[in-house]
Amino acid sequence: MRRLFSFTLLEVCLAIFIFILTLAGLLLFYLNSQEFGEIFSSTLRALWEAQKMLEMIRGTPFSSIYATYNNHIFDVSGFTSYEAKGIVYVEKEGGRNDLLRVRVVICFRAGRRIIGEDLDLDGILDAGEDVNGNERIDSPVELVTLVTSRY
């Protein structure tokens, strides 16, 4: 009598091994998708808060923008104080007194990662944090605008 389904032990072990590898790959894909989803969501929240800060700065009289906001460190709403920190840099554009470059930078924690150069999320550039050597905090969430005096 002929058997329809006869497998050797080697074939069964190989099939189980392939199944386990496939299952591990799917699980890794799922976990990475969850983490990237969290990073995306946190990035959108941080961008929204950076935009709100820029709007607040635009509503400030030009003569007091530099004094009020240069190196201004702020807590980012939607995050706890240890999850995100923002900083505003204001500098005169091209040496002109009637034009300011305003840069809003937000660093934040998303899952196990810190997004941006501010690794301890204190809003201060500490030793070892300035990866590109430009003497300021950088982050993927960084909005820049020019503000001019309205005489």
Buried (B, 14 or more C-beta within 10 A) or exposed (E): EEEEEEEEEEEEEEEEEEEEEEEEEEEEEEEEEEBEEBBEEBBEBBBBBBEEBBEEBEEEEBEEBBEEBBEBEBBBEBBEEEBBBBBBBBEEBEEEEEBBBBBBBBBBBBEEEBBBBBEEBBBEBEEEBBEEEEEBBBBBBBBEEEBEEEE
